[in-house]
C-alpha cells in the first residue's frame, strides 16, 4: 500500500507560534475536516484537543516538528471576525513573559456565565481565542496568563 493512500486530507493554516523557551516559530499547522460538514476545524479547536502535541511544518516539506502544547505560549494567525459574531468581550491579558495582549473574545456563553472570569475558567479549553484586530487572532495558553482585566 502506498503511503499517499494513508494520508488524511487536511487544510493548511499559516501561524506564528511563541514557544517557551525557543521563542518565535513560523510555520504551518494542519486542520482536519469535520465529517458532518467537510469544513476544517478552527486552529483553536486543534489547540484545545486532548492531544499533547501539535504538528507544525517549517520552511520546507521535510521540516516537520512536534511541539508540546504545554510549551506554546501563544499562536498568532489571520482570521477575520465573523459577521455573525456575538457581542465582544474586550480584555487585556498579562502574560508571564511580560507581554500584554489586548483584544476581544467573541463567544456565545449562557447569559449567567458570560463574564471574562467564566470564559477563562472553561476547564476543557487550554487556549483563549482573542481577536486582536479586524483580521488577526491570538490564541493564548491559559497557563501563561498571570492576570486578565476586562477592558
Buried (B, 14 or more C-beta within 10 A) or exposed (E): EEEEEEEEEBEEBEBEBBBBEEEEBEBBBBBBBEEEEEEBBBBBBBBBEEEEEBBBBEEEEEEEBEBEBEBBBBBBBEBEBEEEBEEBBBBBBBBEEEBEBEBBBBBEBEEEEBEBEBBBEBEEBBBBBBBBBEEBBBBBBBBBBEEBEEE
